[in-house]
Amino acid sequence: MSKMKTNRSAAKRFRLTSSGKLKRAKAFKNHILTKKKAKRKSSLRETAYVHPANFPGIRRMLGI
């Protein structure tokens, strides 16, 4: 049986940390930024962690 292919879109969006968590970027930072406050935009720059409920699906896509 052949190897499972990594979902390339998921590979570009998620990174595995050394402790086993999955890092992700926050949403809503691409456009329509004029109406958003500076504080909100700066908090959107920070990385976030994937919720444990979503781990199995993302791990399957990444082939981990």
N, C-alpha and C positions, 0 to 999 in steps of 0.2 A: 504494500500500500504506500502511496506517495505521502510526502510530508504535507502538513497543513499550511496553507499560505497565510501570511500575515496580512491583515486588512491595512493597506497603506494609509488610508485616511485616518484611521485610529492611531497608527504608529506616529503620525505627525502631530497628533493632538495630546497624547498622553505620554508621560515618562514615569518609569518605575524608580522609586527611591531605594536607598540601601536598606531601609527598615521594612520595605515591602509595600509601602503605600503607593498610590497612583497620584501623580501631580497633574493638574490641568490648568488651563487659562480660564479666566472669568469671561462671561459673555457680555454683550452690549457695549463694546468698546470700539466698534468699527465706524459708525457714521451717526449723524444727528447728535453731534457732541456739543453743539452750541447751547442747547437747553439744559445740559447736565452740569451740575456744580463741580468745581475743581476738586473738592474733597471726594466726591463720588467717583470722578475719573481717576484720581490717584489710587483709590482703593480697588478699582477695577484692574489696575496695572499689576497688582500682587497676584501670585499664584494661589490656587486653592487645591484642596484634596478631593478626590472622588469619594462619594458616599459609599460605605461598605455594601449597601444593597445593590449597587451597580458594578461591584467588583467582578462577579462571575462572567457577565457578558463582555466586559472590556478585556478581561484576561483571555477569553476565548478568541476575541478579535486580534489580540496581540500575539497569540500563540504562546503564552507563558504557562 
